[in-house]
Amino acid sequence: METHTKSFARCKGHRKSYLLEEADSPDDKPPSRGGQDVPRMFSGITPAQWSDWRWQFRNRITTVEELDRYLPLTGDEKAALTLTTATYPMAISP
């Protein structure tokens, strides 16, 4: 018997689970918290990009070096994160 698993996101307050591979239509997306301003550190980003969950997913922070650019880390924090990310992947939305 063969089983398949797919990545999905369950939105808080919503009954529908969104399969990431199938969420391509503009009507089939997790709800946004619209009306948010783009933070100054992302000044080259339009409000439309900032509120697009696909843009957020594509531009997530996945390395210690990238995180350090946005949030200055101490040497101890960098060392601890480096050890942790060697085992567990990191993905932080902007």
C-alpha angles and dihedrals in degrees: 000000000000122000129194129204126197132192112251140173122217112206117219112248093016128098096210122091112214116220105214093215091053102041097096102119118086089234093054104066140112112265117266128219089235124194095053119141120233110253115245092245087065095046094143092061123094120228088245091056092045093054093045109101090204090058089048090051094047093048100045118140110252106163135061090234092054092048089050090057091058099032115026109231131202120239091256092051091050091049093048093047092047091054092045096047090051086070105022124041117237123217120167121175114229 
